[in-house]
Amino acid sequence: MPEYPEVERIPSDLEELLDRFFAVSRQDLDRMRNALHVRDFETLVRLGHTARGTGSGYGFKGMGRIGHEIELAALNRDPEALEQHVDSLARYLDTVRVELDG
C-alpha cells in the first residue's frame, strides 16, 4: 500500500488540463460509489478501466494502479475489495502532489 501523499511528475504541457482532469476524476469517483452501492459491477469495470487509462495517460501512475485494481475487483464481483480500492482512489485524489516536469 503506497504512502500518502504520493508525488507524481507530470509533463508541464498538461498543466492547463489538470483542473478538468481532477474534476472529471472526482465525478467518476462519485459514479463508482453509486455503482458500488447498487452492485453495478459492469459500470465499475468500465470506470476502473477509464481511471487506469486516463491516470496513466496523464502520468498519474498511482491512479493507474488503483484503476486497474478497481477493474479487476469488479470483474471478480468483489464488493469488499472494490470498497477498499474506491477508498484508496479517493485518498489518492485528495492527497496526490503534482510536480511539473520540464
Secondary structure by P-SEA (a helix, b strand, c coil): cccccbbbbcccccccaaaaaaaaaaaaaaaaaaaaaacaaaaaaaaaaaaaaaaaaacaaaaaaaaaaaaaaaaaccaaaaaaaaaaaaaaaabbbbbbcc
